[in-house]
Amino acid sequence: MVWSVYGSRWESGELANTDQFQVIKPVEDIVLKAVRTWIIIYNAPTFSNLTMKIYSLDKDATADAPGVLLASSTTTWNIADLTTEDNAVKEIYFEFTDFSMNGADEYCFVMAADSYSYLETSHLSWRKAWPDPVYTAAYTPTTPSMGRAPFELYLVGADF
């Protein structure tokens, strides 16, 4: 059995800026403890200090974009911490120091890393939640829908 996963790769400089992000609006006020997500490691890319950052959502931009930096994870990852193989799909987590999320606000989640160098033959990707197994009855996975699919991201938190 083949397990296919899809992601958006970080290309040149994208782990040093906010080009790839996931917008989240919590349904209620929560205290964020951690975030779980998946990355795809293709052909042993080099990087250090992979971290997650949370930004406000800038709705005044031409298109929605990350605004002000609100929090950075206390967890960082290096390639050696994640795998000893050249290729891998890995669920990782990022812990936060009790970050309060308001249910009325939207937040941008962004991954960042140091010393990342993109090559077409060696890179990292952020796994897409596509095809979505949760909504299989009402969802037809098509290649165009993959471009609109969100990144695989889970919040771990507590109520206020």
Z-matrix of the N, CA and C atoms (Angstrom, degrees):
N
C 1 1.454
C 2 1.526 1 109.09
N 3 1.290 2 116.10 1 133.23
C 4 1.456 3 122.11 2 179.14
C 5 1.521 4 108.47 3 -99.50
N 6 1.306 5 115.85 4 135.82
C 7 1.455 6 121.81 5 177.86
C 8 1.519 7 107.29 6 -109.16
N 9 1.308 8 117.71 7 112.51
C 10 1.461 9 121.55 8 -179.91
C 11 1.516 10 110.01 9 -97.32
N 12 1.311 11 115.50 10 135.01
C 13 1.464 12 121.27 11 173.85
C 14 1.520 13 107.71 12 -128.07
N 15 1.307 14 115.61 13 153.01
C 16 1.453 15 121.41 14 -177.80
C 17 1.514 16 108.77 15 -129.79
N 18 1.307 17 115.92 16 146.02
C 19 1.451 18 120.00 17 179.56
C 20 1.513 19 111.28 18 -154.22
N 21 1.308 20 114.88 19 173.34
C 22 1.466 21 121.80 20 173.17
C 23 1.512 22 106.91 21 -106.99
N 24 1.321 23 115.66 22 120.49
C 25 1.461 24 118.30 23 -176.41
C 26 1.519 25 110.59 24 -79.37
N 27 1.321 26 113.51 25 148.20
C 28 1.455 27 119.40 26 173.55
C 29 1.514 28 107.03 27 -84.45
N 30 1.314 29 115.89 28 119.66
C 31 1.454 30 119.80 29 -179.97
C 32 1.521 31 109.05 30 -97.18
N 33 1.292 32 117.37 31 -166.04
C 34 1.462 33 122.66 32 -171.60
C 35 1.527 34 112.17 33 -51.57
N 36 1.313 35 116.15 34 119.41
C 37 1.453 36 121.61 35 175.13
C 38 1.511 37 116.11 36 78.35
N 39 1.329 38 119.16 37 -6.22
C 40 1.463 39 120.22 38 -173.30
C 41 1.523 40 114.47 39 -72.48
N 42 1.313 41 118.44 40 -16.03
C 43 1.463 42 118.70 41 174.08
C 44 1.527 43 110.59 42 -89.29
N 45 1.330 44 116.24 43 4.72
C 46 1.459 45 120.91 44 175.78
C 47 1.529 46 110.70 45 -113.12
N 48 1.326 47 117.73 46 1.76
C 49 1.462 48 120.79 47 178.45
C 50 1.529 49 109.39 48 -136.40
N 51 1.314 50 116.94 49 -165.39
C 52 1.468 51 120.37 50 -174.14
C 53 1.527 52 112.56 51 -116.12
N 54 1.334 53 117.84 52 31.77
C 55 1.466 54 120.45 53 -178.16
C 56 1.530 55 113.23 54 -64.84
N 57 1.330 56 117.36 55 -38.15
C 58 1.469 57 120.47 56 178.60
C 59 1.522 58 108.53 57 -105.49
N 60 1.320 59 115.41 58 124.58
C 61 1.465 60 119.16 59 -179.94
C 62 1.518 61 109.55 60 -151.73
N 63 1.317 62 114.83 61 159.84
C 64 1.457 63 122.11 62 176.80
C 65 1.517 64 107.90 63 -120.68
N 66 1.327 65 117.13 64 124.54
C 67 1.462 66 121.61 65 177.91
C 68 1.522 67 108.71 66 -87.61
N 69 1.321 68 115.56 67 132.83
C 70 1.468 69 122.60 68 178.03
C 71 1.524 70 108.38 69 -130.14
N 72 1.325 71 116.14 70 133.97
C 73 1.465 72 121.75 71 171.19
C 74 1.519 73 106.70 72 -122.50
N 75 1.338 74 117.15 73 109.51
C 76 1.464 75 118.17 74 -179.73
C 77 1.532 76 110.67 75 -66.10
N 78 1.318 77 115.83 76 150.97
C 79 1.469 78 119.92 77 -179.18
C 80 1.526 79 111.84 78 -79.01
N 81 1.326 80 116.43 79 -12.52
C 82 1.462 81 121.74 80 177.24
C 83 1.519 82 108.33 81 -155.79
N 84 1.321 83 116.70 82 171.74
C 85 1.462 84 120.66 83 176.32
C 86 1.523 85 109.03 84 -67.20
N 87 1.326 86 116.52 85 131.68
C 88 1.465 87 120.54 86 177.86
C 89 1.523 88 110.15 87 -139.54
N 90 1.309 89 114.86 88 160.44
C 91 1.458 90 122.10 89 170.31
C 92 1.523 91 105.96 90 -103.29
N 93 1.316 92 116.43 91 113.87
C 94 1.460 93 121.14 92 -177.82
C 95 1.522 94 110.00 93 -79.37
N 96 1.323 95 115.32 94 124.85
C 97 1.466 96 121.90 95 177.89
C 98 1.522 97 111.33 96 -100.74
N 99 1.338 98 116.13 97 -37.39
C 100 1.467 99 120.05 98 -176.60
C 101 1.524 100 109.91 99 -161.93
N 102 1.325 101 114.78 100 166.11
C 103 1.460 102 123.51 101 174.74
C 104 1.518 103 107.36 102 -130.46
N 105 1.326 104 116.28 103 133.76
C 106 1.473 105 121.69 104 173.58
C 107 1.517 106 107.93 105 -108.05
N 108 1.325 107 115.66 106 139.25
C 109 1.459 108 120.59 107 177.99
C 110 1.522 109 109.15 108 -154.21
N 111 1.308 110 116.81 109 177.05
C 112 1.466 111 122.56 110 -178.40
C 113 1.518 112 110.02 111 -123.12
N 114 1.330 113 116.05 112 141.17
C 115 1.457 114 120.65 113 171.50
C 116 1.525 115 109.25 114 -124.32
N 117 1.311 116 114.59 115 154.50
C 118 1.462 117 122.04 116 177.64
C 119 1.524 118 106.81 117 -112.82
N 120 1.308 119 116.03 118 123.47
C 121 1.462 120 122.54 119 -179.16
C 122 1.521 121 106.97 120 -105.11
N 123 1.334 122 116.12 121 117.94
C 124 1.455 123 120.78 122 -176.43
C 125 1.524 124 110.54 123 -116.90
N 126 1.311 125 115.60 124 110.97
C 127 1.460 126 123.62 125 172.29
C 128 1.530 127 113.80 126 62.36
N 129 1.336 128 116.00 127 46.90
C 130 1.470 129 124.35 128 170.54
C 131 1.533 130 114.83 129 53.72
N 132 1.331 131 118.58 130 61.43
C 133 1.469 132 119.47 131 176.13
C 134 1.532 133 110.49 132 -70.20
N 135 1.309 134 116.73 133 159.01
C 136 1.464 135 120.32 134 177.57
C 137 1.524 136 109.46 135 -104.12
N 138 1.326 137 115.34 136 138.39
C 139 1.459 138 122.45 137 175.08
C 140 1.522 139 107.38 138 -168.65
N 141 1.319 140 115.95 139 167.74
C 142 1.461 141 121.17 140 172.94
C 143 1.521 142 108.50 141 -144.53
N 144 1.308 143 115.24 142 158.91
C 145 1.465 144 122.78 143 174.99
C 146 1.530 145 114.30 144 52.95
N 147 1.336 146 116.41 145 51.87
C 148 1.464 147 120.66 146 174.24
C 149 1.523 148 107.60 147 -68.23
N 150 1.304 149 116.58 148 125.97
C 151 1.455 150 121.89 149 -175.54
C 152 1.529 151 109.50 150 -138.99
N 153 1.325 152 116.67 151 168.12
C 154 1.466 153 121.90 152 175.58
C 155 1.520 154 107.30 153 -117.58
N 156 1.330 155 115.19 154 139.11
C 157 1.461 156 121.50 155 178.30
C 158 1.523 157 108.82 156 -124.65
N 159 1.320 158 115.34 157 149.66
C 160 1.464 159 121.45 158 178.28
C 161 1.523 160 108.17 159 -117.02
N 162 1.329 161 115.21 160 128.16
C 163 1.461 162 122.41 161 178.92
C 164 1.523 163 109.05 162 -119.65
N 165 1.323 164 115.46 163 157.41
C 166 1.460 165 119.32 164 168.52
C 167 1.528 166 107.47 165 -70.36
N 168 1.324 167 116.54 166 162.01
C 169 1.466 168 120.68 167 176.74
C 170 1.518 169 108.22 168 -92.48
N 171 1.326 170 116.55 169 121.98
C 172 1.460 171 122.63 170 178.83
C 173 1.524 172 108.70 171 -91.27
N 174 1.320 173 116.26 172 99.53
C 175 1.471 174 120.53 173 -179.62
C 176 1.524 175 112.00 174 -85.58
N 177 1.333 176 117.34 175 -5.90
C 178 1.460 177 120.72 176 178.14
C 179 1.521 178 111.78 177 -83.53
N 180 1.322 179 116.90 178 -11.85
C 181 1.464 180 120.71 179 178.97
C 182 1.529 181 109.06 180 -70.47
N 183 1.322 182 116.78 181 166.02
C 184 1.464 183 121.73 182 178.17
C 185 1.524 184 110.69 183 -55.05
N 186 1.318 185 116.12 184 -43.20
C 187 1.469 186 122.93 185 172.66
C 188 1.522 187 106.13 186 -128.04
N 189 1.320 188 117.13 187 156.49
C 190 1.462 189 118.47 188 178.25
C 191 1.520 190 109.50 189 -50.60
N 192 1.335 191 116.06 190 138.22
C 193 1.461 192 121.01 191 -177.42
C 194 1.520 193 109.21 192 -154.72
N 195 1.328 194 117.48 193 158.49
C 196 1.459 195 120.07 194 174.70
C 197 1.530 196 110.72 195 -61.76
N 198 1.327 197 115.20 196 138.75
C 199 1.464 198 121.26 197 179.93
C 200 1.515 199 111.47 198 -104.88
N 201 1.329 200 116.17 199 -105.38
C 202 1.465 201 122.96 200 -176.06
C 203 1.526 202 110.10 201 -88.89
N 204 1.333 203 116.73 202 136.15
C 205 1.465 204 121.20 203 175.71
C 206 1.523 205 109.17 204 -68.05
N 207 1.345 206 116.65 205 125.24
C 208 1.460 207 122.08 206 -177.66
C 209 1.524 208 113.07 207 -107.06
N 210 1.327 209 117.25 208 -34.21
C 211 1.473 210 120.32 209 -176.83
C 212 1.521 211 109.99 210 -160.83
N 213 1.322 212 114.83 211 152.91
C 214 1.471 213 122.21 212 173.61
C 215 1.516 214 108.07 213 -126.31
N 216 1.306 215 116.56 214 145.54
C 217 1.465 216 119.87 215 -179.52
C 218 1.523 217 110.60 216 -66.63
N 219 1.317 218 114.88 217 152.75
C 220 1.466 219 120.24 218 174.75
C 221 1.520 220 110.57 219 -87.89
N 222 1.318 221 116.83 220 -9.54
C 223 1.465 222 123.18 221 178.93
C 224 1.521 223 109.40 222 -97.81
N 225 1.325 224 116.41 223 136.37
C 226 1.465 225 121.28 224 171.65
C 227 1.521 226 108.18 225 -131.02
N 228 1.328 227 115.41 226 155.10
C 229 1.462 228 121.33 227 -178.51
C 230 1.523 229 110.32 228 -128.21
N 231 1.315 230 115.56 229 143.96
C 232 1.461 231 123.08 230 169.99
C 233 1.520 232 107.26 231 -114.89
N 234 1.315 233 117.27 232 160.50
C 235 1.466 234 120.70 233 -177.01
C 236 1.524 235 111.36 234 -56.85
N 237 1.323 236 118.07 235 -39.12
C 238 1.466 237 120.96 236 -178.66
C 239 1.529 238 111.88 237 -66.19
N 240 1.336 239 117.58 238 -25.34
C 241 1.467 240 121.44 239 177.11
C 242 1.525 241 111.79 240 -74.42
N 243 1.320 242 116.88 241 -23.62
C 244 1.460 243 121.60 242 -172.93
C 245 1.518 244 114.13 243 -95.15
N 246 1.325 245 117.07 244 -41.57
C 247 1.460 246 119.61 245 -176.58
C 248 1.521 247 110.71 246 -163.38
N 249 1.314 248 115.17 247 154.78
C 250 1.465 249 120.96 248 171.22
C 251 1.525 250 109.98 249 -107.07
N 252 1.325 251 116.27 250 0.01
C 253 1.463 252 122.20 251 179.09
C 254 1.531 253 109.96 252 -92.16
N 255 1.305 254 116.64 253 159.18
C 256 1.466 255 120.83 254 177.23
C 257 1.522 256 112.26 255 -71.74
N 258 1.335 257 116.68 256 -33.22
C 259 1.461 258 121.98 257 -177.30
C 260 1.522 259 109.36 258 -127.29
N 261 1.332 260 115.74 259 137.04
C 262 1.462 261 118.88 260 -179.16
C 263 1.526 262 110.08 261 -162.14
N 264 1.319 263 115.07 262 156.81
C 265 1.455 264 123.07 263 167.67
C 266 1.516 265 104.27 264 -120.04
N 267 1.319 266 116.53 265 123.56
C 268 1.461 267 119.72 266 -169.70
C 269 1.519 268 110.67 267 -134.17
N 270 1.338 269 115.09 268 129.79
C 271 1.462 270 119.13 269 170.41
C 272 1.518 271 107.11 270 -85.39
N 273 1.323 272 116.28 271 128.22
C 274 1.458 273 121.09 272 -179.99
C 275 1.521 274 108.75 273 -127.02
N 276 1.305 275 115.96 274 169.35
C 277 1.461 276 120.82 275 179.03
C 278 1.522 277 109.22 276 -133.52
N 279 1.311 278 114.66 277 156.20
C 280 1.455 279 122.31 278 175.23
C 281 1.521 280 107.09 279 -131.75
N 282 1.321 281 117.34 280 124.87
C 283 1.461 282 121.63 281 179.33
C 284 1.526 283 110.24 282 -92.24
N 285 1.330 284 115.18 283 149.09
C 286 1.456 285 122.37 284 177.38
C 287 1.519 286 108.65 285 -127.12
N 288 1.324 287 116.12 286 155.23
C 289 1.453 288 121.19 287 179.04
C 290 1.523 289 108.71 288 -89.69
N 291 1.327 290 115.97 289 85.22
C 292 1.471 291 122.58 290 174.65
C 293 1.530 292 113.23 291 41.90
N 294 1.321 293 116.29 292 62.18
C 295 1.462 294 121.27 293 179.13
C 296 1.528 295 108.92 294 -82.32
N 297 1.324 296 117.10 295 121.65
C 298 1.469 297 122.37 296 -179.07
C 299 1.521 298 110.26 297 -82.61
N 300 1.336 299 115.44 298 122.33
C 301 1.462 300 121.62 299 177.94
C 302 1.525 301 108.91 300 -110.22
N 303 1.317 302 115.92 301 125.78
C 304 1.449 303 122.33 302 179.95
C 305 1.527 304 109.02 303 -86.53
N 306 1.312 305 117.05 304 130.03
C 307 1.456 306 121.56 305 -178.28
C 308 1.520 307 114.29 306 -62.58
N 309 1.324 308 117.69 307 -16.17
C 310 1.461 309 121.10 308 179.70
C 311 1.529 310 112.32 309 -90.51
N 312 1.328 311 117.57 310 -8.22
C 313 1.467 312 121.57 311 -175.67
C 314 1.523 313 112.01 312 -106.57
N 315 1.327 314 115.22 313 159.04
C 316 1.459 315 121.96 314 174.74
C 317 1.526 316 108.49 315 -111.67
N 318 1.317 317 115.66 316 144.29
C 319 1.462 318 121.77 317 -175.74
C 320 1.523 319 109.94 318 -127.95
N 321 1.325 320 115.63 319 146.79
C 322 1.464 321 122.08 320 176.49
C 323 1.524 322 108.94 321 -106.13
N 324 1.323 323 116.41 322 123.86
C 325 1.458 324 122.32 323 176.89
C 326 1.523 325 107.97 324 -100.37
N 327 1.324 326 115.62 325 127.19
C 328 1.463 327 122.59 326 -174.45
C 329 1.522 328 108.38 327 -132.22
N 330 1.330 329 117.38 328 137.00
C 331 1.466 330 120.25 329 171.53
C 332 1.519 331 108.80 330 -96.73
N 333 1.332 332 114.99 331 146.90
C 334 1.463 333 121.26 332 179.86
C 335 1.526 334 108.42 333 -139.67
N 336 1.325 335 115.93 334 156.34
C 337 1.468 336 120.93 335 177.60
C 338 1.519 337 109.63 336 -154.83
N 339 1.317 338 114.98 337 159.20
C 340 1.457 339 121.90 338 174.81
C 341 1.521 340 109.11 339 -98.32
N 342 1.306 341 115.94 340 155.29
C 343 1.474 342 123.63 341 170.93
C 344 1.529 343 113.64 342 55.95
N 345 1.320 344 117.02 343 30.36
C 346 1.466 345 119.86 344 177.88
C 347 1.516 346 109.22 345 -88.23
N 348 1.302 347 115.12 346 132.09
C 349 1.455 348 121.10 347 -178.98
C 350 1.524 349 108.18 348 -128.42
N 351 1.331 350 116.56 349 111.85
C 352 1.458 351 121.68 350 -177.43
C 353 1.522 352 111.33 351 -77.34
N 354 1.312 353 114.99 352 134.30
C 355 1.458 354 122.71 353 167.07
C 356 1.522 355 106.42 354 -133.40
N 357 1.305 356 118.13 355 146.10
C 358 1.461 357 119.97 356 177.37
C 359 1.527 358 110.67 357 -59.59
N 360 1.319 359 116.39 358 -28.18
C 361 1.466 360 121.57 359 -178.38
C 362 1.527 361 113.30 360 -94.06
N 363 1.334 362 118.12 361 0.32
C 364 1.467 363 121.25 362 -178.31
C 365 1.530 364 108.64 363 -160.07
N 366 1.348 365 116.52 364 110.31
C 367 1.462 366 118.82 365 -175.98
C 368 1.533 367 112.10 366 -162.75
N 369 1.321 368 114.41 367 172.34
C 370 1.464 369 123.57 368 174.05
C 371 1.523 370 109.01 369 -107.28
N 372 1.325 371 115.65 370 149.09
C 373 1.467 372 121.34 371 173.78
C 374 1.522 373 108.85 372 -133.96
N 375 1.327 374 115.54 373 151.81
C 376 1.461 375 122.08 374 174.83
C 377 1.518 376 106.06 375 -97.69
N 378 1.322 377 116.35 376 122.54
C 379 1.465 378 121.42 377 -173.78
C 380 1.520 379 112.00 378 -66.79
N 381 1.313 380 114.80 379 134.34
C 382 1.459 381 121.97 380 176.06
C 383 1.527 382 109.89 381 -85.45
N 384 1.314 383 115.82 382 150.47
C 385 1.460 384 121.81 383 173.77
C 386 1.525 385 107.04 384 -86.67
N 387 1.311 386 115.96 385 65.01
C 388 1.469 387 121.77 386 -175.68
C 389 1.507 388 109.87 387 -148.64
N 390 1.283 389 123.81 388 136.84
C 391 1.462 390 121.86 389 -12.03
C 392 1.523 391 109.92 390 -69.66
N 393 1.295 392 116.59 391 147.85
C 394 1.455 393 121.97 392 -174.36
C 395 1.529 394 110.41 393 -82.40
N 396 1.329 395 117.68 394 109.68
C 397 1.464 396 119.33 395 -177.82
C 398 1.524 397 113.90 396 -71.34
N 399 1.322 398 117.69 397 -15.93
C 400 1.458 399 121.00 398 -178.17
C 401 1.525 400 111.14 399 -71.68
N 402 1.323 401 117.17 400 -35.96
C 403 1.458 402 121.54 401 -175.75
C 404 1.525 403 111.92 402 -110.62
N 405 1.305 404 117.72 403 42.83
C 406 1.464 405 120.25 404 -174.92
C 407 1.523 406 113.23 405 -65.55
N 408 1.329 407 119.24 406 -28.65
C 409 1.461 408 120.88 407 -177.29
C 410 1.528 409 112.06 408 -73.79
N 411 1.319 410 117.64 409 -33.37
C 412 1.466 411 120.62 410 -174.89
C 413 1.524 412 111.99 411 -113.63
N 414 1.316 413 117.82 412 19.68
C 415 1.462 414 120.59 413 -173.02
C 416 1.519 415 109.64 414 -138.82
N 417 1.304 416 116.86 415 125.41
C 418 1.459 417 121.19 416 176.91
C 419 1.522 418 107.96 417 -108.01
N 420 1.329 419 117.70 418 108.49
C 421 1.468 420 118.79 419 -177.66
C 422 1.525 421 111.38 420 -71.31
N 423 1.305 422 115.89 421 117.13
C 424 1.459 423 121.45 422 176.20
C 425 1.521 424 107.47 423 -121.25
N 426 1.304 425 116.29 424 156.27
C 427 1.460 426 119.47 425 -178.96
C 428 1.528 427 112.33 426 -57.26
N 429 1.342 428 120.98 427 -42.37
C 430 1.471 429 118.73 428 177.67
C 431 1.525 430 113.05 429 -61.35
N 432 1.337 431 117.92 430 -32.08
C 433 1.464 432 119.26 431 -179.47
C 434 1.518 433 111.84 432 -68.92
N 435 1.333 434 118.18 433 -21.07
C 436 1.455 435 120.66 434 178.66
C 437 1.527 436 110.82 435 -63.26
N 438 1.322 437 117.43 436 -36.71
C 439 1.459 438 120.90 437 -179.98
C 440 1.513 439 113.06 438 -64.69
N 441 1.321 440 116.90 439 -26.03
C 442 1.462 441 121.40 440 179.60
C 443 1.523 442 112.53 441 -96.24
N 444 1.311 443 117.28 442 -8.06
C 445 1.466 444 120.65 443 -176.80
C 446 1.526 445 110.07 444 -68.09
N 447 1.318 446 116.42 445 144.69
C 448 1.464 447 119.33 446 177.73
C 449 1.525 448 110.55 447 -75.31
N 450 1.323 449 115.11 448 168.59
C 451 1.456 450 119.78 449 173.13
C 452 1.521 451 108.58 450 -78.68
N 453 1.311 452 116.27 451 152.05
C 454 1.466 453 122.53 452 178.26
C 455 1.532 454 107.13 453 -70.38
N 456 1.322 455 117.31 454 114.19
C 457 1.466 456 121.32 455 -173.98
C 458 1.525 457 109.19 456 -150.92
N 459 1.317 458 116.77 457 130.22
C 460 1.466 459 122.26 458 -179.99
C 461 1.521 460 109.10 459 -126.16
N 462 1.321 461 116.47 460 133.20
C 463 1.462 462 120.77 461 177.01
C 464 1.516 463 109.52 462 -94.66
N 465 1.315 464 116.22 463 139.09
C 466 1.463 465 122.67 464 174.83
C 467 1.518 466 105.72 465 -118.15
N 468 1.335 467 116.46 466 115.47
C 469 1.454 468 118.43 467 -174.98
C 470 1.507 469 112.57 468 -153.50
N 471 1.315 470 113.92 469 -170.22
C 472 1.457 471 121.88 470 179.64
C 473 1.521 472 107.83 471 -139.77
N 474 1.333 473 116.80 472 155.47
C 475 1.463 474 120.46 473 175.50
C 476 1.519 475 109.32 474 -68.07
N 477 1.354 476 114.78 475 156.27
C 478 1.465 477 119.20 476 173.66
C 479 1.502 478 109.23 477 -63.80
